[in-house]
Amino acid sequence: MAGFQQRNRRGSLKPREAQHKINQLIRARSVRIVGDDVEPGVYSIAEALKIAQDNELDLVEISPNADPPVCKIIDYNKFLYQQKKKQKEIKAKAVKVVVKEIRFGPNTDEHDYNFKLKHAEKFLSEGAKVKAFVFFKGRSILFKDKGEILLLKFAQDLEDLGKVEQLPRLEGKRMTMFIAPKKKK
């Protein structure tokens, strides 16, 4: 399908690089053929092109690094459609990780702590990761140890729902810790 055209910087037309080599663009001497209604096997390129023409289909190189290269006899547009469909399915099946943040101060009192703990439990049970951090304002950076104790207590309280992915670490004015949900059995 060398018919696809694209304009270069000067505005003149140039053939677009195809994703796959098809028909006359295949340079191998012999190819392994696969496809519907075709006898699989190794053929010379001339025989393979003739078989594709007789079936009014295209010869598409699907595995150029194989020895000999593997070609499929199929309508090229149908082949591209199937490729896009496969990519969409793979993308849809990919796990999307949601990260929820919970912010503490170094002097967070018990009520606020419990309130945020309930939210974290809810997030972990829904399958989201929790990023808990203590934000130090001004001179409160002096209470680094309080912040670390708070985060470790938080991790201990969430032990049954999640596991600590990253222990508390100070980055600038924030001490951060990540908790991932435990896999459900």
Secondary structure, DSSP 8 states (H G I E B T S, - for coil): -TT-EEE-TTS-EEE---SS-BGGG---SEEEEEETTS--EEEEHHHHHHHHHHTT-EEEEEETTSSS-EEEEE-HHHHHHHHHHHHHHHHHHS----EEEEEE-TT--HHHHHHHHHHHHHHHHTT-EEEEEEE--GGGGGGHHHHHHHHHHHHHHTTTTEEEEEEEEEETTEEEEEEEE----
